[in-house]
Amino acid sequence: MGINTNDLVREDGGVQDRRIYWDEDIYQMELEKIFARSWLFLTHDSLIPNPGDFTTTYMGQDRVVVSRGQDGKVSAFINSCSHRGNMVCRADSGNAKNFVCSYHGWTFGGDGGLTNIPLEDEIYSKPVDRKIFSLRQARVESHRGFLFGNFDENAPSLKDYLGDMAWYFDTFMDAPGGSELLGPPMKMRIKSNWKFFVENFIGDFYHAGWTHAAAVKVIGGPLTAVLGNQAVPEGFQFAAHNGHGFNAAPGNDEVFPHIHQGETARMYEEWLRSRKPAITERLGEARARIYNAIWDGSMFPNTSFLRGIDTWKVWQPRGPHEVEVWTWTLVEKDMPDELKEGIRHTNEKTFGPAGILEGDDGENMEGNTGVNEGFVTRQQVLNTEMGLGSETTNDDYPSLVSEPPDNEAAHRNFLRMWRAMMAAKDWDEVMASRSKGA
């Protein structure tokens, strides 16, 4: 394609060419260089608990079936029949032992293996090679029940890919009883490039006092003190390995920053207060300090989450100018059912398709993207230099840390990973580039 992707993002991540949010050729490279070889979120164990349970999802723009076999093993495979290409599963979720293409009846097992071809003995001149025409599987690995897939056999393990982000994830994923997702996911489409949303979630407290000023005023409560007064909040921004990152604004034993209201807020605060001693004992003081914080973060390339608002999102790309937003509710497994339902309701009101915060963000992300249709506009660069050079280490935390959380260190970290993956021919080159600070 003749694109030098290293020219599109400055080496430190602080300046970007606008074409990375608009150009179709760059987007097609992303599907190949990033989505086809990164670990992508698939589903959670709690959503496919039984043998035969399945869900359908995407890895980039590749349709995928995620199925739990009769032996309990989870497989993820391409949702496209190897005969003439039709989908083998049209349902969002369910339970099935086999997947049968509606076009000619080719049948595939719960691991994507080709198991039956109607009239094969009568009409084929020789047996069809089951190995060649089984559906391509992705690698599937789990972190605390959160299931991820990867089509690149040479990619690092999920553990190595997460790096120090796993240490932070465990603040809530490895809390006593663990965490789970409430589904099915809410889905909607927004005319935005997928990266704008990832960047917004990875560490952008800066926008909240402006973008969400009216919404935060309506919501009220502890969130107002953290985000709603157009002041610099206290807390940390973390830039973790391999492009992951997040913000955390901790509370204390009296103030629990969150977005919930009424009885849900009371139960939520009571829950956090009661869990703090067990978290401290299990995970240590450093993680206990951020356990009751409000978090916004992203895992490279397209998974985001909020703690204290308790949402889990995947930004499914639909071309360079559109994204499909999938939203689950994130809860701890041992929470009372009444509290879980209250959190789900909050999530629907704030980050569902009609959510007041989702609406605020969606309008901005569409604006960020749509203006780039102008040729002259695309000649201007974009800036993520906030706090450049302020990143440091902290004995309590394993990543680069910036204070205050109003910073763009995590944005730059994400964009450097994007730059490295787009330029590298394989994972060895990706990791070599990252080790040099690229």
N, C-alpha and C positions, 0 to 999 in steps of 0.2 A: 504493500500500500504506500510505501515511500514515506512513512511517518516516523520521525525520530522522537519517540515518546519521552526521552530524557529532556527534550527541549520544552516539554509541556508543563512541567513542574520544576521549579527551582530546587536545587539539591537539598536545601534545608527545609523545603516544604512551604516556604513563606509567600511564594508568588505562583499563580497558576494561569495558564492559557485558558481562556473561556471555552475553547473548542472541546475540552474534555467533558463539558456538560452539554454539548450540542451535536457534535460531529458523528454521523452514522458509521463511518469507517473506524473511528476510535471505539465506538460502542461494540462493534463486531469483534474488535481485538480484545475488549474486556471480557466478552463471553468466552473467548478462547484462553486468554492469558490469566484471567482472574477466576471467573466462575467455574471453569472446567478443571481447575487444580487447587482450589481453596476448600477448606472445610466449611460446609454450609449447613445451617440448622434445618433439620427435617421435622422432628416432632418430639414429644416427651413420652416416656414409658407409660405415664398415667393415662395417655390418650389412646394407646393400643395395648391394653393390659393382658388380653387373652389370646391364646393360639388362634390364628385365623384373622385377628383384627388387622385392619389396614387403614391407611389414609393416603390420599394423593396430594402431591405437592410439586414444587419446581426446584430445580438446581440450575440457576440462571434462567434460561428459557427452555431448558429440557424438562419435559413432563416426567414425573417419577412416581412410582408406587412404592410405598413403605409398608412392609407386611411382616407380621410376627408369625413365624412358622410353627408347626405343631410341636417342634422341639424347643420353642421359646426364643430361638434366634431371630433377630431382626434383619431383614434384607431390604435393600433399596435398588430398584432396577428401572430401566427406561420404560415408560408407558407408551410404547409404540410397537405394534405387531411387526415381526420380522418378515412377514409375507408381503403385505402391500402397505404397511405403515400406519394403519388405523390405531387409535387408542385401544388398549386391552381392558381398561377400566375407566368408566365415565363418572363413577360415584365419588363424592368427596371423602367418604369413609364408610366402613361397614365391617362385615366379617365374611370371609370366603376362603375356601381351600384352593380354588383355581381361578384364573382370570381368562375369560373366553372372548376372543375378538368377535365383534358382531358382524363383521364383513364375511368371513369364510369359516369361522369356527375354530381357528387355531387356538390351542389351549396351553396355558402356561401355569406352572405351579407357583406356590407362595414365595419361591426364591427366584422367579423369572425364568426357570428352566422350561424349555419346550417339552410338553408331555404328550400332546396328541394332535394329529392332523387328520381331519375327516377324509375317509376314503383313500388314505395314503397308499395302501397296497394295490388298490384298483386303478388309480389314475397317475401315479408317479412312476417313472421308469426305474427309479432306484430309491432306496430309503433316504429321507432328508436328514442331513447331518445335524443332530440335536445340539451338539456343542456349538457349531457355528451360528445356528439360528435361534439359540436361546437369547433372552434379553440381557443386554449388558448391565452388569451389577456395578454399583458403587461400593467403595469401602464404607462400612458403618462402624462408628465407635461412639462410646457414651462417656459423658462426664456427669456423674451424679444423677443419671436418668435422663439427661438432656441429650438427644440423639443427633448426631451430625453425619453427613455423608461427603465423600470425596471421590471423584472419578480418576484422580491421578495416582497411579500405583507407586510413584516415586516421591510423593509428598511426605513430609514428616508425619509422625503419629499425631493424633488429636492432642495428646498431652503436650507434645513438644510445640505444636502449633499454638496452643493456648498460652504456653509459657507462663509468665507470672500472672497473667489474667486469671488462670485457674485458682490461684491463691486468693484473689479478690472474690471471684465467683463463690468460693466456698463460704464466704461470710454468710450467705443465705442458702446456698445449695447444700452445704454440709452442716447447716444448723440441725439440732436434734430433730429427727423425723424427715429432714430434707424439704425440698420445695417441689411444687408441681405447677402445671398449667391447666387452667380451666378453658375448655373449648366447647364447640368448634370455634375457630378463629373468625372474627369479624373481618370482612374484606371490602375494600373499595379502591377505586383508581383515582390517581391525582396526576395532573399533567406537569410532572416534575422529573428532572433527572434524579436517579436513585441516590447518587452521592450526596446531594444537598441534604437529604434527610439523615443519612448516616452521620454527616458532619454536625448537623444540628443537635443530634442526640449524644454525640461522643464527648461533648464538653462545653456546650454553649449556654452557660448561665447568663451570658451577656445580653441575650435577646429577651429574656423573660420579663424584665421590668418594662419593656416597651411593647413587644409583641403581645404579651399576655396581661397587660396592665388592667384592662377592664375585667377580664375573666378572673384574675386573681383577687380583685376587689370583691367580686360577687362571691367567690368561693370562701374567702376570708380564712380565719384560723391560723395555725402555725405557718402555713405556706407563705402568708403575706410577709412575715418577718424575714424570710429567706430570699424571696424572689420579687416581692411586690412593691418595693419602695425605691427602685432605681438607685440603689446603693450597692457598693461592692460587698458581696456576702463573704462570710468566713468559711473556710474549708480548703479542700485540696483538689487539684487536678492531677490525674495519673495518666502517663503515657507509657503503656505496657508494650511487651514484645509484639512484633508482627502486626503492627498497626492497630491494636486494640487500645481502648482508653475510656476514661469516665471521670466525672466530677462527683465529689461527695461533700455535702454540707452537713456536718454532724450536729446533733442536738445534745442534750444533756439529760440528767435524771428528771428534769422538770419539763423540758421542751422537746417534743418529738416532731420534727419537721415532716409533714405529710399533707395530703390533699383531701383527706376524708372529712366527712361532716357528721354531726349528730351522733346517734348511737354507734354508728360504725367507727367514728373517730374515738369515742370513749373505749370501745372494745379493742381497737387497734393499739391505742396507747397502753392500755392495761396489758395487752399481749406482749408488746415490746419490753415493758418494764419487768414483766415476770420472766422473760427469756434471757435478759441481760446476764444474770449470774451464770447460767448454763453456757451461754456463748463465750463468756470470758474464760470459763474453765476449759471448754473444748477447743477454742481457737485462739485464745490469748487476748491481751489488753488492746493491741493495735487494731485487730479486727472488731473487737467489741466496741471500740470507739466509733467505728463507721457503720456498725450494724443498724443503729437507729437513725442513720443519716438519710437525707433525701439524695438519691443518686440519679444521674443521667449518663448513659454510656452506650458504646457500640463495640461489637466484636467484628473485626474485619472478615469479609467485606460488607455484609448487609444485614446483620442482626443487631437490634437495639433493645434497650431495656430501661425501665425507670423503677427505682425502689422508692417507696413513700407515695408513689402514684400507682405502682404495682402493675405495670404493663410490660408485655414482651412482644416485640415486633420483628417481622421480617419484611424488608423492602424488596419485593419481587420485581426485577427490571422488566419493562415492556417497551424496549426501545430507548433511545437517548432522551426522549421528551416525555416519558410516562412511566409511572411506577404503580404497581398494585400493592397496597398496604394490607398485610395480614397481622391481626392483633389478637393476642391471647391475654388472659388475666393471670398474673403471677402471684401465687400464695404459698405459704408454708403448709405442708401436708397436715400437721397436727393442729392447725387453727380450727376453732369451732365452725361448723357449717354456716351458722348465722353470720359470722365475721367474713367468711369466704364470699358469701353472696353479697354482703355489703360492699366488699372490695370490688367484686365484679360490676356491681351497679355504678360505683364511682368510675371505674374504667370506661364503662359504656358512655357515661355522661361527659367524660373529659377527652378520651382518645378513641371513642367509637366513631362510626361514619358521620354522626351528627354531634360529635363531641365539641365542646367549646374550645378546648385547647388544640385539638386536631384541626379545626377550622382555621384558627389563627395561623398555625404552622403551614397548612396546605396553601393558603393564599400567598404567603411569602415565598414558599418553594416554587409555586407556579410562576410567580413574578421573577424569581431568580433565573428560572429556566427560559421562560418565553421571550424575555427581552433579547436573548442571544440570536433571534432570527435575523437581526439586523447585521449586515456585513461590517459596517463601521464599528458598531458596538462590540463585535467579536474581536476587534483589533486591540481592545483594552484588556489589561490583565486584572486579576483579582488578588486580594490581599488577605493573608492569614499570619500577620507578623505580631499580633498581640502577645506580649510577654516573651518575645523571642530572646533567647539567651538567659532566661530566668530559671530554666529547668535545672533541677539539682537532685541529689540523692538524699534519702532519709533512712536512718537506721531502722525505723519501724516498718518501712514499706519497700517492696522489692523492685519497684519501677522508678522511672524518672518522675519527680514530684514537683508541682508548681503551686505556689500560694500567692495570691488568693485564687479561687477557682475561675474567676474571670480571666481567661487565658485562652490561647489557641494552640498550646503545645500538643494536645491530643489531635487536633485537626492536622497539624503539620506531620505528626507521627503517622496518621492514616494516609496522608497524601504521599509521604515518602515510601510507604509500603506499596501503594498503588504504582508509583513510579518504578520501584524495583521489580514488581511482578510484570508490569507491561514491557519492560526492557529485557528481562531475563529469558533465556531459552529453556531453563529447567530450574528445579528447586535448589540445586547446588549454587547456581548463579544468584538466585534470590537471596539465599542466606549469606553468601559471600558479600553481596552488595550491602545487606543490612549490617553485617559485622563491621563494615567501614563507616557506618553512620549515614549511609545514603538513604 
